[in-house]
Amino acid sequence: MKKVGIFYGPAGGRTESVAKRISQLLGSENNQLISLDNAGKDDINEYENIIFGIATIGKETWDAESLEGGWFDFMPLLENVDLQGKKIALYGLGDHVRWPKHFVDAMGQLYATIKGKGIDTIGKVSPDDYTFDESEALIDDMFVGLPVDEDFEPGLTDLRIKDWVDEIKKQFND
């Protein structure tokens, strides 16, 4: 497997914790963890296989201005970087209890930014094992990446990550 760049934000919280668990399951020799605090266009160009991790912060009306952890500044960079031919997987943190109408919306916003740029999006997840009302990350009856709710379902996180990593490993190797 070609080395995977795992880009995540915010640093120091649950999004980083999930990035580290993904890194461990991929095998630390096969990936590089990159906080958005330290990331730029050249970092993205370095990898053919990329994972982006993002969190949806709670707010009555979610929008792009709610992006945190470096994503507010990094998202415009993604609009202007050549992603042609890259395989990209997404994971997003959200809260399905307090924000059921905005569950992992930031992951959906990220997907909207990168789709149509000649990429192969991998790691889609069925919504069957999730409880929520609405999500911008639900496209054609599938989540565009791995949803994680560390607030109210932390006991499910490790298994969800393991199953997802097992799947994306195969897809990164294709």
C-alpha positions in Angstrom: 0.0 0.0 0.0 1.2 3.5 -0.9 1.7 5.7 2.1 -1.5 7.4 3.3 -1.6 11.1 4.5 -4.1 11.4 7.4 -5.1 15.1 7.6 -7.2 16.0 10.6 -8.5 19.0 12.5 -8.9 20.1 15.2 -5.7 18.9 16.9 -5.7 17.8 20.5 -9.2 16.5 20.6 -11.4 13.6 19.6 -10.8 14.1 15.8 -7.1 13.7 16.5 -7.7 10.7 18.7 -9.7 9.0 15.9 -6.8 9.8 13.5 -4.3 8.1 15.8 -6.5 5.0 16.0 -6.8 4.9 12.2 -3.1 5.3 11.9 -2.4 2.5 14.3 -4.7 0.1 12.4 -3.2 1.1 9.0 0.3 0.4 10.5 2.3 3.5 11.4 4.9 2.7 8.7 2.1 3.1 6.1 0.9 6.6 7.0 1.7 10.1 8.2 -0.5 12.0 10.6 -0.8 15.7 9.6 -2.6 18.3 11.7 -4.2 21.0 9.6 -2.4 23.5 11.8 0.8 22.4 9.9 -0.6 21.4 6.5 -0.4 23.1 3.1 -0.8 22.4 -0.6 2.6 20.7 -0.8 1.6 18.2 1.9 -1.5 17.2 -0.1 0.6 16.7 -3.3 2.8 14.3 -1.5 0.2 11.6 -1.2 -1.9 9.6 -3.6 -3.9 8.1 -0.8 -5.5 10.6 1.7 -7.8 10.5 4.7 -9.4 13.7 5.9 -10.9 13.9 9.4 -13.3 16.7 10.4 -15.7 17.5 13.2 -19.1 19.1 13.1 -19.4 21.5 16.1 -22.8 21.9 17.6 -24.9 24.8 16.5 -28.6 25.4 15.9 -27.9 26.2 12.2 -24.8 24.5 10.9 -22.9 26.2 8.1 -19.4 26.4 6.7 -18.5 29.2 9.1 -18.8 26.6 11.9 -15.7 24.8 10.6 -13.0 24.6 13.3 -9.6 23.1 13.8 -8.0 24.7 10.8 -10.7 23.6 8.3 -12.1 27.1 7.9 -8.7 28.1 6.3 -7.9 24.7 4.8 -11.2 24.2 2.9 -10.5 27.0 0.4 -7.0 25.5 -0.2 -8.8 22.2 -1.2 -10.8 24.1 -3.8 -7.6 25.2 -5.5 -5.4 22.1 -5.3 -5.1 19.4 -7.9 -6.6 16.2 -6.5 -6.8 14.3 -9.8 -6.2 10.6 -9.5 -6.1 10.6 -5.6 -8.0 8.1 -3.5 -9.6 9.9 -0.6 -11.5 8.6 2.4 -13.4 10.8 4.9 -14.3 10.5 8.6 -16.4 12.9 10.5 -17.2 13.4 14.2 -20.7 14.5 15.1 -23.3 14.4 17.9 -26.5 12.5 16.9 -28.4 13.4 20.2 -28.0 17.1 20.5 -27.6 17.8 16.8 -29.7 15.1 15.0 -30.5 17.4 12.1 -26.8 18.2 11.5 -25.2 14.9 12.1 -21.6 15.0 10.6 -22.6 17.8 8.3 -19.0 19.0 8.1 -18.1 15.7 6.5 -20.8 16.4 3.8 -19.4 19.9 3.3 -15.9 18.6 2.9 -17.2 16.0 0.4 -19.0 18.8 -1.6 -15.7 20.7 -1.8 -13.7 17.8 -3.2 -16.2 15.9 -5.3 -15.9 16.3 -9.1 -12.1 16.9 -8.8 -11.2 13.6 -10.5 -10.8 11.7 -7.2 -11.9 8.3 -6.2 -13.8 8.6 -2.9 -13.6 5.5 -0.9 -14.9 4.3 2.5 -18.6 5.0 2.2 -20.7 3.7 5.1 -24.3 2.5 5.4 -26.5 4.6 7.7 -28.3 1.5 9.0 -26.5 1.4 12.4 -26.8 5.1 13.1 -29.6 7.2 14.6 -30.0 10.7 13.3 -32.6 12.9 11.6 -30.7 14.6 8.7 -27.1 14.8 7.5 -25.4 16.6 4.6 -23.0 13.6 4.6 -25.7 11.2 3.4 -25.5 11.0 -0.4 -27.4 8.3 -2.4 -28.4 6.5 0.9 -24.8 6.2 2.1 -22.6 8.3 4.3 -19.7 9.7 2.2 -17.3 8.5 4.9 -17.1 7.1 8.5 -19.4 8.9 11.0 -18.2 8.8 14.6 -20.1 10.0 17.7 -17.7 10.0 20.6 -20.2 12.0 22.7 -23.0 9.4 22.9 -21.6 6.2 21.2 -18.0 5.9 22.2 -18.4 2.2 22.8 -19.1 1.7 19.1 -16.1 3.8 17.8 -13.3 1.2 17.9 -15.3 -1.4 16.0 -16.6 1.1 13.5 -13.0 2.3 12.9 -11.7 -1.2 12.6 -14.3 -2.3 10.1 -13.8 0.9 8.1 -10.0 0.7 8.0 -10.2 -3.0 6.9 -12.4 -1.8 4.0 -10.3 1.2 3.0 -7.1 -0.8 3.2 -8.4 -3.0 0.4 -9.5 0.0 -1.6 -6.2 1.8 -1.2 -4.4 -1.3 -2.5 -6.6 -1.6 -5.6 
